[in-house]
Amino acid sequence: MIRIEILAVGKLKERYLAEGVEDYRRRMQPYARVTVCEVPETGFGLRPDEAEKRAVLAAEARRLVRHLRDGPYVLALAPDGEMLDSVAFARLLDRQMLGGKSDFVFVIGGPLGLDQTILYRADRVLSFSRMTFPHQLFRLMLLEQLYRALKINRGEPYHL
């Protein structure tokens, strides 16, 4: 069975997002075991300068890297990453599975994104858009795309 871990900075605060995440986790149960690991956000001022941003990203990276182990295929999500459509994303996962990888870790940063150390550690850096999305909403978007990819790879129709 495929194992997918969402490694994310911050907790979901809005109930509707948590319910959406749980809905997609439930939908994916026949195809994959999905877990979510949350690490605490680092607080920062209203208008952080570059030094404060670097310090925040470094602190969050230290928490994230503790959960990254050898073996899984690690995909970091960042605005400057490679953009794929849903079919190409499904094919990427399928190619990795055909190559023997059945463990995936998707890393979602906090409000300031991800530190370079996490981006360098990742096997692949992906972007869903050049637009900026709230990191908590993005978790739900990622799970929806993962569900869609699993359905595509199985040749099954996807209806909401």
N, C-alpha and C positions, 0 to 999 in steps of 0.2 A: 504494500500500500504506500502511496505517496505521502510524505510528511512535509507539511508546510508550516513554517514558523514565521509569524509576523513579529519582528523585534522593533518596538516603537518607543520613542521618547514621549512621555506624558501619558496620563490616564484619560480615557474618554469621560467627558464631563456631562455631555448632553444625553439624556435618556434615549432620544430617538436614534442617535448614532449607535449607541450600545445595542439597541434592539435590532437595527439594521445589520450590524456586524454579526450578532448572534443568529439572525435569520440566514445569512450566507454561510456561516459555519455549519449550521444544521443542514442546509442544502448540499453542502460539499461532503457530508459524512459518507455517502456511498463511494466516493472517489478518493478522498484524502483525509488524513488526520491533520486538523488545523489547530495550532496553538497560538496564543498571543502572549508575548512577554513584554511587559512595560517597564521602562526604567524612568526614574524621576527626571522631570525637567529641572534645569537650573534657572533660577530667577534672574532677571536683569532689569535695569532701569527703563524708563519710558523711551528714551532716545540713547541707546547704548553706542558708545564710540567703538572704533575698530578693535581696540585693545580688549574692551569688555566683551565684544562679540567673539573674539578669538578664545578668551577664557571660558566663556559659556560653552562654545562648541567643543573645546578640549575636555571640559569636565563631563559633558554628555558622552563624548567618544570613549572616555575611560569606562563609563558605566556600560556602554554598548559592547565594547570589545570583550568584556568579561563573559559575555554570552555567546560570542562567536567561537565556534570550535572548528577543528579541521574536519573535512568530510563533506558537509553540505555545500551546495552551490549557493553562493551569496550574491544577492542582487540588491544593490543600494538604489534608492529612489531619490533623484535630484533633478532640479529644473534643467541642468545642462547635460543630462544624460541622453542616451540614444532613444529616439521615439519610434515606437512600433505600433502598427495597427493591431486589432484584436487577433486576427488570424496569424500574423507574424509572431505575436507574443505566445500564442498557443503552440506554434511550431518550435519556438525557442525552448519551451518547457518539454515538448515531446522529444526534441533532439537530445536534450540532456538526459531524459529518462532512457532513451534508446542507448545512450552512451553509458548507462549504469548509474546515473544519479537519480535517486528517488527522494533525497532530502533537499529542501530548499529553505533558505532564510531570506526574507525580504526585510530590509532595514529602512525605517521611516524616521527621519529626524524630527526635531522640535520646530518651534517657530522660526529659528534662524537657520534651519537646514541641518546638514551633516558636515562634520569636520573632514578635512582632507585625508586623515588617517583611515577613516572608515571607507571613503571612496577608493583609496588605494588598495585596501584589504579586499574589497568586493571583486568577485569574478566578472561582474557586469554592472554598469550603471545605466539605469533606465529613467526616462522621463515620460510622464503621461501627457504633458503639455508644457508649453513655454509660459502658460499662465500660472499664477500662484494660487494654490488652494490651501485652506486651513489644514494643518497636519492631521487633525482629528477626523475631518471629513474625508481626507485622502485614504485613511485606513479602510473606510467603507468602500470607496471607489476601487481600491486594490482588490478587496475580497470579491467584489462583483466581477472584475476582470479575470480573476483566478477561476471563479466558477464558470464564466463564459469560456475560458481557455480549456478547462477540463471537458466541458460539453462539446466544444469544437473537436477536440482530439478524439473523443469517443464517437464522433459522427452523429451526435444526438441533437435534436432541435432545442433551441433555447427560448423559452417563453417565460415571461415574468408572471 
